[in-house]
Amino acid sequence: TILTRAQKKRDYYYRSSRGRRMFSMNLGPIALAFAGMSSPDDQVFLDSVASLPQEQRVPAILHHQGLDWAIELLDNLQYITR
C-alpha cells in the first residue's frame, strides 16, 4: 500500500471528506531536527533544556540531534550579523 512506502517524519497521509492524499514535507536536516522531535525521549530532553537561557537552547537541540556542523553555521551567521 501507499503507507508502507512512506518515510517516517517526512511523508504524511491526509484524509478528509474531500479525499485522501500522501504528501512529503521535504524538510532539511535542521528543520527536521526541530519539527521531528516527538518521541518520549525527545520530550524528556526538551524538558531538560527548557530551563536553559534562550540563546543556549538551539545549540543544545542541534547537538542532541547530531548536527554540530549546524551549530558552527549558526555561530558564523551570528558573527556576520553583529
Secondary structure as UniProt FT lines:
FT   HELIX           2..5
FT   TURN            8..10
FT   STRAND          11..16
FT   TURN            17..18
FT   STRAND          19..24
FT   HELIX           29..35
FT   HELIX           40..49
FT   TURN            50..51
FT   HELIX           54..64
FT   TURN            65..66
FT   HELIX           68..81
//
